[in-house]
Amino acid sequence: VSTQSTGSAVPGSPGLVWNSNGADGYEIAEAVGIPRGTRIVIQLRDDAEEFCRKDRIREVLQKHSNFVGFPVMLEGAQVNTVDPLWVRKASDITDEEHVELYQSLSARRDSP
């Protein structure tokens, strides 16, 4: 896994590159000249080919990033569409949003 990310929204600040082979720990180094944002590059074993499919990547991203407070994008489309309700006032949350949260966490289509 290789991750390239800017460390700050401050223009001209250095970015970081995080590398790991998945077995022996990881390395972090400064990177110069990378654009703002994060780019993740994953090299898969031959027996993990299912993770090359766009629908499978979307499924994994939604499962593990659905409540992240910033947009997670896949090919220009946002995949984490559920707002984290716990950061909002209870009086601002609708019954429909409660149901959506329940369905998202339980992988069910019924109502609580």
Salt bridges, closest charged atoms under 4 A:
ASP47 OD1 - ARG45 NE 3.01
GLU50 OE1 - ARG56 NE 2.68
ASP55 OD1 - ARG53 NE 3.27
GLU59 OE2 - ARG56 NH1 2.77
GLU75 OE1 - LYS54 NZ 2.86
GLU97 OE2 - ARG88 NH1 3.04
ASP110 OD2 - ARG108 NH2 2.84
